[in-house]
């Protein structure tokens, strides 16, 4: 999940509601809710969609009462055409949005996962399983599993556009190369420090 951060000194207020993550809340959403509260914006599907979580004033704040999902201007047309799939829905983290909503003095949304943009770029552009690509597979697999995705492998198929068997072999290769490790009895796995370092190195290389 990627979320834009807003300057804490310049919070935006629209219709009695505050947007914790940057852009102003779209007026049609304000009209539908019709009451004051706190909004948290979350990016989904590589920034193609955005989810707006709404927490009314006085609510317990443990979960949003309303969630609106819509395409982002300039998003991937092919992804928009596929619509809000189950893979997109599984990326949502309402608990993190609730954490953000409970912090009235801080203007931030749910935290993006580490090196998100570079991970997504590697998953889309790698023609063969390079070390950096496998590291990105490990980070994305971890992210999907942590989000409660019951089939992270199939979600990676949707993300990469590769056949199921190919994705499975890439995950196994990431494990063999020490980029993805098991965490006790926990389903899924965790990207290793080496995986994070490889993706970070790729990002620095691209920035030169």
Secondary structure, 3 states (H helix, E strand, C coil): CECCCCCCCCCEEECCEEECCCCCCCHHHHHHHCCCEEEEEEEECCCCEEEEEEEECCCCCCCCCEEEEEECCCCCHHHHHHCCCHHHHHCCCHHHHHHHHCCCCCCCCCCCCCCHHHHHHHHHHCCCCCHHHHHHHHHHHHHHHHCCCCCHHHHHHHHHCCCHHHHHHHHHHHHHCCCEEEECCEEEEEECHHHHHHHHHHHHHHCC
